[in-house]
């Protein structure tokens, strides 16, 4: 009986070690087009990661936001320049079209029932925006800024499982979805 428990304990340790060592973190990520990001953060919810290069002379940040997602879902990453949380945030949204191509655009989140349509006033510029879907992950690339309020920003990230008529549908209201926000300092990673 004691040897059964020892074998069972050993197997549990080995399996736990495998799961931890095989978990994807931002530090071992690679990107298409030989993109390289000097800083990264494994975000605490939704299996997401944020990678970036801050360009002090321009007060801009080049980002790659990556999250696990099904092919029919959507992802979003946002800065909230006026507070914390979803309302007031200015988001970059991406989803995969039926033909396999990606759609990505900025939008303003003005309520708890946003339109999720492209457009709206943003307090920062967005350029070089693109997205890709590979290996069950969606990635949004963009250059954001100049950042008028400094390098410490409130950011929000989100994901939903469906898109209808090219409009992302409501995300889950689980605790991980409701807690997917934090502060980040792009200059002092």
N, C-alpha and C positions, 0 to 999 in steps of 0.2 A: 504494500500500500504506500509506504514512504517513497519507494522508487517511482511509483506512478506520479506522485506529486512533484518530485524532482524533475522528471521528464516533462510534465505539464508546465512547470515553472520555466524550464529552459526553453521550451517551444514558445511560450508567451513572450519571453524576453527577446528571442530571435525575431519573431513576427513584429513586435513593437519596434525593434531596431530597424527592420526593413521598411516599415511604414514611414518612420521618421526620416530615414536616409533617402527614401524615394520621393518625399514630398518636394514639390517644386517651390523654390524660393526665388526672390528677385535676383539674388547674387549669382545664380547659375543660368540666367536667361540669355538667350540669343535672339537677334532680330534680323528680319529680312533687310536686304540692301546694305548689309554690313553696318547698320546703325549701331552706335555705341553710346551708352549712357553711363555717366560717372557716379550717379547716386541712385539709390532705390530704397523703397520701403515696402515690406510685406504688410499690406493693410489687414487689420484684424478681422474683417468680415467679408463674406462673399467670395473667398478664394481669389482676391484681387491683389495686384501689385502696381505700384507707381514707380516709374523710372524717369530720371530727368537729368538735364544739363542746364545749369543756371548761367546766363550770360550777363555779368554785372554791368558792362558798359552800355548795354541796351535795355537793362532791367527786364529781360525776357527769359522765359524758361521753355526749353524744348522737352516735351513729355512723350512718354509712351505709357498709356494706361492699359493694363492687360488683366483679363478675368476669364475664368472658365465659363463656358456658355454653350448651350445647345444651338444648333444651326438655325432654329426658328425663333430664337430669343433676341434680346438687345442688351446693350451695356451703355452706361453713361458715367462720365466723370465731370465734376463741376467745382467751380470756385464760388463761394458765397461772400461777396465783398462787403455785405452789410450786417451779417449775423452768422448764426450757426444753423445747420439744418437745411432742409430742402427748399422751403419757400424763400425766395430771394436769390437763389443760386443761378449761376449762368453755366449751362451744361454743354458738353460735347457728347452727342448721342450717335451710336452706330448700331446697325443691324444688317443682316444678310438678306438680299433679295432672292426671289424665287429662281433667278437665273444664276445665282452663285456670287454675283458681284456684291460689293459692300456699299451701303449708303452711310454717310457720316456728315453731320452738320451741327452748328451751334444753335442753342435755343435758350430762352429765358424761362425759368420756373417761377411763376407768379402766384401759384396757389397749390393746394393739395390735390387739385384736379386739373393739372396743366394740359394744354393742347398737345404738347410734344411735337408740334409742327416746327419746321425750320424757321429761324428768324427771331425777331425780338431784339431789343436794345441790349447790348453788352457793354460793360464798363471797361473792357479790355479788348484788344485786337486779337484775332485768331488767324493764323496763316499756316500754310503747308499742312492742311488737315487731310488726313487719309485714315483708312482702316483696313484691317485684314482679318480673315478667319482661317486659322490653321490649328490642327491638332486639338480640336474642341476648345479653342480659346479665341476670343476676340481681342484685338488690340486697336486702340485709337492713338494715332500720332498727331501732334500739332505743335506749333510754336505759339505761346501765349504771352501777351504783353505788348508794350511795357506795363509792368505791374505798378500801378499808381500808389497802392497802399503798403508798399514794402514787400519783403520776401516771405513773411509769415502770413499764411492765408488759411482761412477755414475752407476745407474741401469736403465734398460729398461724393460718394460713388454708389452706383445702383445697377440693378439688373432685373430684367423681366423675362418671362418665358414665351411671350407671343407678340407678334406684330400683325396688325390687320389693316389692309389698304395702305400700306407703307406708313403706318402710325404705331409706334410702340404702345402697347397696352399696359394697364396698371401692374405694378410689381406686387409681390407678396407683402403682407403686413407682419411677417415674422420678426422676431426680435433682431435677428442679424440684419435684416433690411432696414429696420428703424434705427439701428445704431451705427450705420455705415457713414460715419462722419468723424472728422478730427481736424486738428491744426497741423500744418506742415511748414517747415522752414526750408525754403529752397536753397538758401545760401549756406546754412550751417547744418548740413545733413548729418 
